[in-house]
Amino acid sequence: MPHGLGFGAAGIAGLYTEVTDEQAYEAVSAAWQRGIRYYDTAPHYGLGVSERRLGAVLREHPREQYTLSTKVGRRLEPSSDGGDDLAHGFAVPATHRRVWDFTADGIRRTLDAGLERLGVDRVDIVYLHDPDDHAEQAFREAYPALEKLRSEGVVGAIGAGMNQAEMLTRFVRETDVDVVLCAGRYTLLDQSALTELLPAAVARGVSVVIGGAFNSGLLADPKPGATYNYAAVPPELLDRALRMQAVAERHGITLRAAALAFCAAHPAVTSVLVGARSAAEVHDCADQFATLVPAAFWQELRETGLLPAHAPVPAEEPS
């Protein structure tokens, strides 16, 4: 299973603003240089651009030395409509269109196409990607297709990746998933995964990968105009993040370091993904992840009501 700091490859596919091939190459190379060995991508990210750019770097390294995950559920079909993909968040040409497909055949076809773009013969983990509005088909057709791929040895581990905790909890309780990727629901600002998902994962021995540790930007750099969960930040959450930042500064650390440390502290969590888009961002994230956050910081967050008392923190990690 993935361990420690992981590299989320949406950013290198031009999330929000353009990223060049060279910048993407440098970002992934920097991640390797800093010892990051878990890489996560998806066809959705830049209409396959993320997979191609990630694969270009990873193919330079021995396959057994890293863990690679991709996702299925959105199939890419060629499109001649032209234009860009910014409506879906990516500054890339709209060479393809996404088709929701949680059929067994669609899962196989999507994975095969992803392997081709990555230029590898296997991935370690395949996630069902955002099956929010396709629950019945995801459980009835897509999940069994993943089980079959795992039993055939095509993939090592299977799971689901979503921006919500409720359906992931259902996957943990009702299926034999190995791992789930929970984005934005276990952060310094949102602990909704703490209620059921994380305890269920501990009970069932399912690994949890946390994405969106910065809630899409707010916790990385809280300021007016920052994004929170891919939208404009509500005033009360901006205020909360700024108060947390002030506490962090008093204790001589950054809010980024605290955000990453918090996600990693729960016993169910095996890896925290960061969506860096440049070598500089990779180095910063690696530095922040290695920063020791003082116990007094967590104590002050709790005393001021900025963090619930029952949320585990690094200084007192449950056994």
C-alpha positions as CSV (number, residue, x, y, z in Angstrom):
1,M,0.0,0.0,0.0
2,P,1.1,3.6,-0.5
3,H,3.1,5.1,2.4
4,G,4.0,8.6,3.4
5,L,3.8,11.5,1.1
6,G,2.4,10.8,-2.4
7,F,2.2,12.8,-5.6
8,G,-1.2,13.7,-7.0
9,A,-0.9,14.3,-10.7
10,A,-3.9,16.5,-11.5
11,G,-1.8,19.6,-11.2
12,I,0.7,18.7,-13.9
13,A,-2.2,18.3,-16.3
14,G,-2.9,22.0,-16.2
15,L,-5.5,22.2,-13.4
16,Y,-6.9,25.8,-13.6
17,T,-3.9,27.2,-15.4
18,E,-1.5,25.9,-18.1
19,V,1.5,23.7,-17.2
20,T,4.1,22.9,-19.9
21,D,5.5,19.4,-20.6
22,E,8.8,20.7,-19.2
23,Q,7.3,22.0,-16.0
24,A,5.4,18.7,-15.5
25,Y,8.6,16.7,-16.1
26,E,10.5,18.8,-13.6
27,A,7.8,18.4,-11.0
28,V,7.6,14.6,-11.2
29,S,11.4,14.4,-11.3
30,A,11.6,16.5,-8.2
31,A,9.1,14.2,-6.4
32,W,11.3,11.2,-7.2
33,Q,14.4,13.1,-6.1
34,R,12.7,13.8,-2.7
35,G,12.0,10.2,-2.1
36,I,8.3,10.2,-3.1
37,R,7.4,6.7,-4.4
38,Y,3.6,6.8,-4.7
39,Y,2.0,8.5,-7.8
40,D,-1.7,8.9,-8.5
41,T,-3.3,9.9,-11.7
42,A,-6.6,9.5,-13.7
43,P,-7.8,9.8,-17.3
44,H,-10.0,12.7,-16.1
45,Y,-6.9,14.8,-15.3
46,G,-6.4,16.9,-18.5
47,L,-8.0,14.3,-20.8
48,G,-5.2,11.9,-20.4
49,V,-2.4,14.5,-20.3
50,S,-1.6,13.7,-16.7
51,E,-1.1,10.0,-17.4
52,R,1.1,10.7,-20.4
53,R,3.3,13.2,-18.5
54,L,3.6,11.1,-15.4
55,G,4.4,8.0,-17.4
56,A,7.2,9.8,-19.3
57,V,9.1,10.3,-16.0
58,L,8.3,7.1,-14.3
59,R,9.4,5.0,-17.2
60,E,12.9,6.2,-16.4
61,H,12.8,4.3,-13.1
62,P,12.6,0.6,-12.2
63,R,8.9,-0.4,-12.1
64,E,9.2,-2.2,-8.8
65,Q,10.5,0.9,-7.0
66,Y,7.2,2.9,-7.0
67,T,3.5,2.5,-6.4
68,L,1.2,3.8,-9.2
69,S,-2.5,4.3,-9.1
70,T,-5.0,5.4,-11.8
71,K,-8.8,5.5,-12.0
72,V,-11.7,4.2,-14.0
73,G,-15.3,5.3,-14.5
74,R,-14.7,8.1,-17.0
75,R,-13.9,6.8,-20.5
76,L,-12.2,9.2,-23.0
77,E,-13.5,9.4,-26.5
78,P,-11.9,11.4,-29.3
79,S,-13.6,14.7,-30.0
80,S,-13.2,17.2,-32.9
81,D,-15.2,20.0,-31.2
82,G,-12.1,22.0,-30.6
83,G,-11.7,24.5,-27.8
84,D,-10.2,23.9,-24.3
85,D,-11.2,21.8,-21.3
86,L,-11.4,24.6,-18.8
87,A,-15.1,23.9,-18.2
88,H,-13.8,20.7,-16.5
89,G,-11.0,22.6,-14.8
90,F,-8.1,21.8,-17.1
91,A,-6.1,24.2,-19.3
92,V,-5.6,21.7,-22.1
93,P,-7.0,21.4,-25.7
94,A,-10.4,19.5,-25.7
95,T,-9.1,16.6,-27.8
96,H,-11.4,14.1,-26.1
97,R,-14.7,14.1,-24.2
98,R,-15.4,12.2,-21.0
99,V,-18.1,9.5,-21.0
100,W,-19.3,8.1,-17.6
101,D,-18.9,4.3,-17.9
102,F,-19.1,2.0,-14.9
103,T,-19.9,-1.1,-17.0
104,A,-17.5,-4.1,-16.7
105,D,-16.5,-3.6,-20.3
106,G,-15.9,0.1,-19.8
107,I,-13.7,-0.5,-16.8
108,R,-11.4,-2.8,-18.8
109,R,-11.3,-0.5,-21.8
110,T,-10.6,2.5,-19.6
111,L,-7.8,0.8,-17.8
112,D,-6.2,-0.6,-21.0
113,A,-6.2,2.9,-22.5
114,G,-4.7,4.3,-19.3
115,L,-1.9,1.8,-19.3
116,E,-1.1,2.7,-22.9
117,R,-0.9,6.4,-22.1
118,L,1.2,5.7,-19.1
119,G,3.4,3.4,-21.0
120,V,3.5,0.7,-18.3
121,D,2.2,-2.8,-18.3
122,R,0.5,-2.6,-14.9
123,V,-0.7,-0.3,-12.2
124,D,-0.6,-1.2,-8.5
125,I,-4.0,0.3,-7.6
126,V,-7.2,1.1,-9.6
127,Y,-9.8,3.3,-8.1
128,L,-13.4,3.8,-9.2
129,H,-13.4,7.5,-9.8
130,D,-16.3,9.7,-8.4
131,P,-19.1,7.1,-8.7
132,D,-21.4,9.6,-6.7
133,D,-24.2,9.6,-9.3
134,H,-23.7,6.0,-10.4
135,A,-23.8,4.1,-7.2
136,E,-26.0,1.2,-8.3
137,Q,-23.9,0.5,-11.4
138,A,-20.6,1.0,-9.5
139,F,-21.5,-1.6,-6.9
140,R,-23.3,-4.0,-9.3
141,E,-20.9,-3.9,-12.3
142,A,-17.8,-1.9,-11.9
143,Y,-16.7,-3.2,-8.5
144,P,-17.0,-6.9,-9.5
145,A,-15.0,-6.0,-12.7
146,L,-12.2,-4.7,-10.4
147,E,-12.3,-7.8,-8.3
148,K,-11.8,-9.9,-11.4
149,L,-8.8,-7.7,-12.5
150,R,-7.3,-8.2,-9.1
151,S,-7.9,-12.0,-9.1
152,E,-6.3,-12.2,-12.5
153,G,-3.2,-10.3,-11.2
154,V,-3.8,-7.4,-13.7
155,V,-3.9,-5.0,-10.7
156,G,-2.5,-5.4,-7.2
157,A,-5.2,-3.5,-5.2
158,I,-8.6,-2.0,-5.9
159,G,-10.7,0.8,-4.3
160,A,-12.7,4.0,-4.9
161,G,-11.7,7.6,-4.9
162,M,-14.2,10.3,-4.1
163,N,-14.8,13.8,-2.6
164,Q,-17.2,12.4,-0.1
165,A,-17.0,10.1,2.9
166,E,-20.4,8.4,2.9
167,M,-20.2,6.2,-0.2
168,L,-16.5,5.4,0.6
169,T,-17.7,4.1,4.0
170,R,-20.2,1.9,2.1
171,F,-17.3,0.5,-0.1
172,V,-15.3,-0.2,3.1
173,R,-18.2,-2.0,4.8
174,E,-19.8,-3.8,1.9
175,T,-17.0,-4.8,-0.4
176,D,-13.5,-6.2,-0.3
177,V,-11.6,-3.0,-1.3
178,D,-8.0,-2.7,-0.3
179,V,-7.8,1.1,-0.2
180,V,-10.0,4.2,-0.6
181,L,-8.9,7.7,-1.6
182,C,-10.8,10.3,0.3
183,A,-10.3,13.9,-1.0
184,G,-11.0,17.0,1.0
185,R,-13.1,15.2,3.7
186,Y,-10.3,14.8,6.3
187,T,-8.5,18.1,6.7
188,L,-8.0,20.8,9.4
189,L,-11.2,22.4,8.1
190,D,-13.4,19.3,7.4
191,Q,-13.3,16.2,9.5
192,S,-16.4,14.5,8.1
193,A,-14.4,11.3,7.4
194,L,-13.7,11.0,11.1
195,T,-17.3,10.1,11.9
196,E,-17.7,6.8,10.1
197,L,-15.2,6.3,7.3
198,L,-11.9,6.3,9.2
199,P,-13.1,4.1,12.1
200,A,-14.7,1.6,9.6
201,A,-11.3,1.5,7.7
202,V,-9.4,0.7,10.9
203,A,-12.0,-2.0,11.8
204,R,-11.8,-3.6,8.3
205,G,-8.1,-3.2,7.7
206,V,-8.6,-0.9,4.7
207,S,-5.9,1.6,3.9
208,V,-7.0,5.3,3.4
209,V,-5.2,7.7,1.1
210,I,-6.0,11.3,1.8
211,G,-6.2,13.8,-1.0
212,G,-7.1,17.5,-0.9
213,A,-5.2,18.1,2.3
214,F,-5.3,21.9,1.6
215,N,-9.0,21.8,0.6
216,S,-7.9,22.8,-3.0
217,G,-5.8,25.8,-1.9
218,L,-7.3,27.5,1.1
219,L,-5.0,25.8,3.7
220,A,-2.0,26.3,1.5
221,D,-2.4,30.0,1.4
222,P,-5.4,31.5,3.2
223,K,-6.4,34.8,1.7
224,P,-9.4,36.4,0.0
225,G,-10.0,34.9,-3.4
226,A,-8.6,31.5,-2.3
227,T,-10.4,28.3,-3.4
228,Y,-12.1,25.9,-1.0
229,N,-13.1,22.6,-2.5
230,Y,-12.8,23.9,-6.0
231,A,-15.0,27.0,-5.4
232,A,-14.8,30.4,-3.9
233,V,-14.1,30.2,-0.1
234,P,-17.0,31.1,2.2
235,P,-16.1,34.1,4.6
236,E,-16.4,32.0,7.8
237,L,-14.0,29.3,6.5
238,L,-11.5,32.0,5.4
239,D,-11.7,33.5,8.9
240,R,-11.1,30.0,10.4
241,A,-8.1,29.3,8.2
242,L,-6.6,32.7,8.9
243,R,-7.0,32.1,12.7
244,M,-5.2,28.7,12.2
245,Q,-2.5,30.4,10.2
246,A,-1.9,32.9,13.0
247,V,-1.6,30.0,15.5
248,A,0.9,28.2,13.2
249,E,3.0,31.4,12.9
250,R,3.1,31.8,16.7
251,H,4.5,28.3,16.9
252,G,7.1,28.8,14.2
253,I,5.6,26.6,11.6
254,T,3.5,27.0,8.4
255,L,-0.2,26.1,8.1
256,R,0.8,23.8,5.2
257,A,3.0,21.8,7.6
258,A,0.2,21.5,10.1
259,A,-2.4,20.5,7.4
260,L,-0.2,17.7,6.1
261,A,0.7,16.5,9.6
262,F,-2.9,16.4,10.7
263,C,-4.0,14.2,7.7
264,A,-1.1,11.8,8.3
265,A,-1.8,11.4,12.0
266,H,-4.9,9.2,11.8
267,P,-4.0,5.4,12.1
268,A,-6.2,4.5,9.1
269,V,-4.2,6.9,6.8
270,T,-1.2,5.4,5.0
271,S,-0.5,8.2,2.5
272,V,-1.2,11.9,1.9
273,L,-1.3,13.1,-1.7
274,V,-0.1,16.6,-2.7
275,G,-1.1,18.0,-6.0
276,A,2.1,19.9,-6.9
277,R,2.4,21.5,-10.3
278,S,6.1,22.6,-10.2
279,A,9.4,21.4,-8.8
280,A,9.3,24.3,-6.3
281,E,5.9,23.2,-5.0
282,V,7.2,19.6,-4.7
283,H,10.2,20.7,-2.7
284,D,8.0,22.9,-0.5
285,C,5.5,20.1,0.2
286,A,8.3,17.6,1.0
287,D,9.9,20.2,3.4
288,Q,6.5,20.8,5.1
289,F,5.8,17.1,5.4
290,A,9.1,16.6,7.2
291,T,8.5,19.5,9.6
292,L,7.8,18.5,13.2
293,V,4.7,20.3,14.4
294,P,4.9,21.1,18.2
295,A,2.4,19.6,20.5
296,A,1.6,23.1,21.8
297,F,0.2,24.0,18.4
298,W,-2.4,21.3,18.5
299,Q,-3.2,22.1,22.1
300,E,-3.9,25.7,21.2
301,L,-6.1,24.7,18.2
302,R,-8.2,22.6,20.6
303,E,-8.3,25.2,23.4
304,T,-9.6,27.8,20.9
305,G,-12.2,25.5,19.4
306,L,-10.4,25.4,16.0
307,L,-10.0,21.6,16.2
308,P,-12.2,19.0,17.8
309,A,-10.8,17.3,20.8
310,H,-11.4,13.8,19.4
311,A,-9.4,14.2,16.2
312,P,-6.0,12.5,16.5
313,V,-2.9,14.6,16.2
314,P,0.7,13.6,15.6
315,A,1.9,14.2,19.2
316,E,-0.5,11.7,20.6
317,E,-1.0,9.2,17.8
318,P,-3.3,6.3,18.9
319,S,-1.6,3.0,19.1
